[in-house]
Amino acid sequence: MGDLKLTVNYKKEYRRIRRLTSNIEKKLSSEFGLTEDQVAEFKEAFMLFDKDEDGTITMAELGVVMRSLGQTLSEGELQNMVNEVDQDGNGTIEFNEFLQMMSKKMKDGEDELKEA
């Protein structure tokens, strides 16, 4: 009987967390002008970049990502990339800062297409 009660509690907690996550994704999508699907895709990308799963992308993690994309950047260039979006000045990129960066890159790409 105790196991059944635990299972029910876990299911309730899981549903509660999913609702909260959905609400956060909706807020972020409206804040950055992205669809909920885009926010979810960027979350997956962020999690891939965040190798140590601490909720931030460090300059070292960013360097690994950039090298995997065929771009070898200097430490100064990586630092500049971090500094561009690091709103709280802690030297890392949190998810909301990552979304801001990706949203800006998408908008810049759209603007370039309009100018062409």
VENWO-V269569 format. One record per residue. N is the residue number from 1. PHI is phi in degrees with one decimal (NA if undefined). OMEGA is omega in whole degrees, -180 to 180 (NA if undefined). BURIAL is b if it has 16 or more other ideal C-beta (glycine too) atoms within 10 Angstrom, else e. Layout:
N,PHI,OMEGA,BURIAL  N,PHI,OMEGA,BURIAL
This chain:
1,NA,-180,e  2,-62.5,179,e  3,-64.9,179,e  4,-63.9,179,e  5,-63.5,177,e  6,-62.6,179,e  7,-61.4,178,e  8,-62.5,179,e  9,-62.8,178,e  10,-63.0,179,e  11,-64.9,178,e  12,-62.7,-180,e  13,-64.1,178,e  14,-61.4,179,e  15,-62.5,179,e  16,-64.1,179,e  17,-65.3,178,e  18,-61.9,178,e  19,-62.7,179,e  20,-61.4,179,e  21,-61.7,179,e  22,-62.2,179,e  23,-63.1,178,e  24,-64.8,180,e  25,-62.1,177,b  26,-63.6,180,e  27,-63.1,-180,e  28,-64.8,-179,b  29,-64.2,179,b  30,-72.4,-179,e  31,-65.0,-175,e  32,-106.1,179,b  33,68.6,180,e  34,-115.0,174,b  35,-78.4,177,e  36,-62.1,177,e  37,-63.9,178,e  38,-63.8,178,b  39,-60.2,180,b  40,-63.4,179,b  41,-64.8,179,e  42,-66.6,177,b  43,-64.5,178,b  44,-62.2,179,e  45,-61.9,180,e  46,-57.7,-179,b  47,-65.3,176,e  48,-68.1,-179,e  49,-72.4,-177,b  50,-80.5,-172,b  51,-59.1,-178,e  52,-91.1,175,e  53,55.5,179,e  54,-98.7,178,e  55,87.0,178,e  56,-138.7,172,b  57,-108.6,179,b  58,-85.1,178,b  59,-60.7,179,b  60,-63.9,179,e  61,-64.4,178,b  62,-63.4,178,b  63,-60.8,178,b  64,-61.3,-180,e  65,-61.7,-177,b  66,-63.2,178,b  67,-64.6,179,e  68,-66.6,177,e  69,-92.3,177,e  70,84.8,-180,e  71,-116.2,177,e  72,-98.6,-177,e  73,-109.5,177,e  74,-71.7,177,e  75,-59.3,179,e  76,-63.9,178,e  77,-65.8,177,e  78,-63.9,179,b  79,-61.0,178,e  80,-62.2,178,e  81,-61.8,179,b  82,-64.9,-177,b  83,-60.3,-179,e  84,-59.8,-175,e  85,-117.3,-175,b  86,-76.4,-175,b  87,-66.9,-176,e  88,-93.1,174,e  89,70.2,-178,e  90,-91.2,176,e  91,83.2,178,e  92,-131.9,179,b  93,-109.8,174,b  94,-88.6,-174,b  95,-59.4,-179,b  96,-63.8,177,e  97,-70.0,177,b  98,-62.4,178,b  99,-61.5,179,b  100,-60.2,-180,b  101,-62.2,-178,b  102,-67.6,178,b  103,-61.6,179,b  104,-65.1,180,e  105,-62.6,178,e  106,-65.1,180,e  107,-64.8,178,e  108,-60.7,178,e  109,-64.0,178,e  110,-65.4,179,e  111,-63.5,178,e  112,-64.1,178,e  113,-64.9,180,e  114,-65.0,-179,e  115,-75.0,-176,e  116,-75.0,NA,e
